[in-house]
Amino acid sequence: MSDLLLLALISLLLATLLASVLGLAVYSGLGAEVAIRTGSPPVKSITVAYKFRRGPYKECGALFTESCSIGPRLRSIGVFYDDPKQVPAEKCRYIVGSILSEGEETPSDELVRLYEKFGFKMFSFPEVTHVVMTAFPFRTFLSLYLAIRRVYPALEGYIKERKLCAHPFLEIYHGELIYYVCPLARQDDFYVPEVREAEKQLKDIVDDDRRTDITGADSASDTSSFDRDAASDSRGSSLATSVASSMTPLVSYREQEDGDNFSDKSDKGSNDSAASGSSFEELDLEGVDDGKDVVPSDRELVKHKDGLLELKESSAATGEE
């Protein structure tokens, strides 16, 4: 009897624990609807105090804790610039901080100095009229895990399906809600100086590589910016020059054959005319034409390894074996 009572008590505890976990998950947003829409953002132009970091997004929690400890009543914000599916985790860029003011308001000097004391920088985001956005409950730390699993796939699917240009991803924490916002206009104005500098350095590296022509020599340039059309023309001219120089021996050979045809028609009239009138693709170096040699009997048409053709004295004429 005591064993049955103990088993029933354990079952009751497990059921209670399971119900508590399920209730916590539902309260955290497990059953919340993720409604993606396009429209006005939940904030106007804002001034933020932020810190820039490069690394896995899962490490951003420490910065959120730090910014909240400085201004516990301020709204927190995070901006994530890279897609972790395409960019290695250690190279992902993001900022985390607090919203100091919104709209026409200006942050107090005291608040600015307080954040600057702890190494935060100031930056202003513009007001945009259209964004892709949604909201998700923020009631427990489990809400963050559920939001990552549910919100971001829904946002990515919405943007991809409608072929929208929406970036970067903003998270704004306001009370018991997390607003997920992707601007549809003026996206460049949401990139802080640290991100711009990193992109500029990457662009300079790409530009240096593209300035190198086909032969590996650096093209002369007076400016550091990269002109895609000019570079394309430069590559085209360089390639045309290389092809023209490689074709020079072929042109010389054709001119030599034409000169022979005009100067010595009586000896090689019909055969040389056929050779000069045919393209090099149509020449049969080992065959005959109507029982007569295509190449004059006292000379041989030699094909080099690089594909070029040249007339040489035949071995029979020179007496060589």
SVG drawing of the C-alpha trace seen along z (x, -y; Angstrom):
<svg xmlns="http://www.w3.org/2000/svg" viewBox="-2 -69 73 71">
<polyline fill="none" stroke="black" stroke-width="0.4" points="0.0,0.0 2.8,-2.4 4.5,-1.7 1.3,-2.6 1.0,-5.8 4.6,-6.8 4.1,-6.1 1.0,-8.2 2.8,-11.0 5.7,-11.0 3.2,-11.0 1.4,-13.9 4.6,-15.9 5.7,-15.1 2.3,-16.2 2.5,-19.4 6.0,-20.1 4.9,-19.4 1.9,-21.7 4.0,-24.4 6.6,-24.3 3.8,-24.3 2.1,-27.2 5.4,-29.1 6.0,-28.5 2.5,-29.7 2.9,-32.8 6.3,-33.5 4.7,-33.5 4.5,-29.9 1.0,-30.4 1.4,-34.0 0.6,-34.9 3.5,-36.2 1.8,-38.7 4.2,-40.3 3.1,-43.6 4.4,-46.5 3.7,-50.0 4.9,-52.7 7.5,-51.8 6.8,-51.9 9.3,-54.7 10.2,-57.9 13.7,-59.2 15.8,-58.2 19.1,-58.9 20.8,-55.9 23.8,-55.1 25.4,-52.0 28.4,-49.7 29.6,-47.9 30.6,-44.3 31.7,-41.6 31.0,-38.0 28.2,-35.5 24.8,-37.1 24.2,-34.9 26.9,-36.9 24.9,-40.1 23.1,-39.5 26.0,-41.0 25.6,-44.3 21.9,-44.4 22.5,-43.8 25.1,-46.6 22.9,-49.2 19.9,-48.3 21.9,-48.7 22.9,-52.2 19.4,-53.3 16.9,-50.8 13.9,-52.9 15.0,-53.4 14.1,-51.3 16.8,-48.9 17.7,-48.4 19.8,-46.0 20.7,-46.2 22.0,-43.1 23.7,-43.7 24.6,-40.3 22.8,-37.1 24.3,-34.3 23.4,-31.8 25.7,-33.4 28.3,-35.1 30.5,-33.2 29.4,-33.7 32.7,-35.3 32.3,-38.0 28.7,-39.0 28.4,-42.6 25.8,-44.2 25.2,-47.0 23.4,-47.1 22.4,-50.1 19.6,-52.3 17.2,-54.8 18.0,-58.2 15.4,-60.3 12.8,-60.1 11.5,-62.5 12.4,-66.2 13.5,-65.5 17.2,-65.8 18.9,-63.6 20.0,-65.3 23.7,-66.2 23.9,-64.3 22.5,-61.1 24.9,-61.4 27.9,-61.9 26.8,-58.9 26.7,-56.5 29.9,-57.9 31.6,-57.3 31.0,-53.6 32.3,-53.6 29.0,-54.0 28.8,-56.1 26.0,-58.3 24.2,-57.8 20.9,-58.9 18.6,-56.8 16.2,-58.6 12.5,-58.3 11.2,-56.1 7.6,-55.7 7.7,-52.1 9.2,-49.1 8.6,-45.3 7.8,-44.6 6.1,-42.5 5.8,-42.3 6.4,-39.4 5.7,-39.1 8.6,-39.7 7.6,-38.4 10.4,-35.9 13.8,-34.9 12.1,-32.0 10.4,-34.7 13.8,-35.4 14.4,-31.8 10.9,-31.5 11.2,-34.7 14.4,-33.6 12.8,-30.3 9.5,-31.8 9.9,-35.5 13.0,-35.5 12.0,-32.6 8.6,-34.4 10.3,-37.7 12.7,-36.1 9.9,-34.3 7.8,-37.4 10.7,-39.5 11.8,-36.7 8.3,-36.0 7.6,-39.6 11.2,-40.3 11.7,-43.2 14.9,-45.0 14.7,-45.2 17.8,-45.5 19.2,-45.7 17.2,-43.9 16.3,-46.0 15.0,-44.7 13.4,-47.3 12.4,-46.3 9.5,-48.3 7.7,-47.0 6.4,-43.5 6.9,-43.6 9.8,-43.2 9.4,-45.0 11.2,-43.5 11.8,-46.2 13.4,-46.0 13.6,-49.4 12.5,-49.5 14.1,-52.9 17.3,-54.8 18.9,-51.6 22.4,-53.1 21.5,-55.6 21.1,-52.7 24.7,-51.6 26.9,-53.0 30.4,-54.4 32.2,-51.1 30.2,-49.1 30.8,-51.7 34.5,-51.6 34.6,-47.8 32.7,-47.9 35.0,-50.6 38.1,-48.5 36.5,-45.4 35.6,-47.5 39.1,-48.9 40.5,-45.3 38.0,-44.3 38.9,-47.4 42.6,-46.7 42.0,-43.2 39.8,-44.4 42.4,-47.0 44.8,-44.3 44.5,-43.5 44.8,-40.1 48.6,-40.2 48.7,-40.8 50.0,-44.4 48.2,-47.1 46.3,-49.6 47.1,-53.3 44.4,-55.2 44.3,-58.6 41.3,-57.9 40.6,-55.3 37.0,-54.6 36.2,-51.8 34.6,-52.5 33.0,-49.3 32.3,-50.3 35.8,-51.8 37.4,-48.6 35.3,-46.5 36.4,-48.6 40.0,-48.3 39.8,-44.5 38.2,-44.4 41.0,-46.5 43.7,-44.5 42.2,-41.3 41.8,-42.6 45.4,-43.7 46.6,-40.3 44.5,-38.6 45.7,-41.0 49.4,-40.4 48.9,-36.6 47.3,-36.8 50.2,-38.8 52.1,-35.7 49.0,-34.4 48.4,-37.7 52.0,-37.8 51.7,-34.2 48.5,-35.1 50.2,-38.2 53.2,-36.2 51.0,-33.6 49.1,-36.3 52.4,-37.9 53.6,-34.6 50.4,-34.1 50.8,-37.4 54.5,-37.1 54.7,-33.5 51.3,-32.5 52.9,-30.5 54.4,-27.9 51.8,-27.5 48.7,-29.2 45.8,-26.9 47.2,-25.4 48.4,-28.6 45.1,-30.4 43.2,-27.6 45.5,-27.9 45.2,-31.7 41.5,-31.7 40.8,-29.1 40.6,-29.9 43.0,-28.2 40.2,-26.3 39.5,-24.6 43.1,-23.7 43.9,-19.9 47.6,-19.8 47.9,-16.1 45.5,-15.7 45.5,-16.4 43.3,-18.4 42.4,-16.7 45.5,-14.6 47.8,-17.7 49.6,-18.8 47.9,-21.8 51.3,-23.0 54.0,-23.8 56.3,-20.8 59.5,-22.6 58.1,-23.9 56.3,-22.4 53.6,-24.0 54.6,-23.5 52.2,-23.9 53.8,-25.0 52.7,-23.9 51.0,-27.3 48.8,-26.8 50.7,-29.1 51.5,-28.1 54.8,-28.7 56.3,-27.8 59.7,-26.0 61.9,-24.4 61.0,-20.8 63.4,-18.1 63.7,-16.9 64.8,-20.3 67.4,-20.8 68.7,-17.3 67.9,-16.7 66.8,-13.2"/>
</svg>
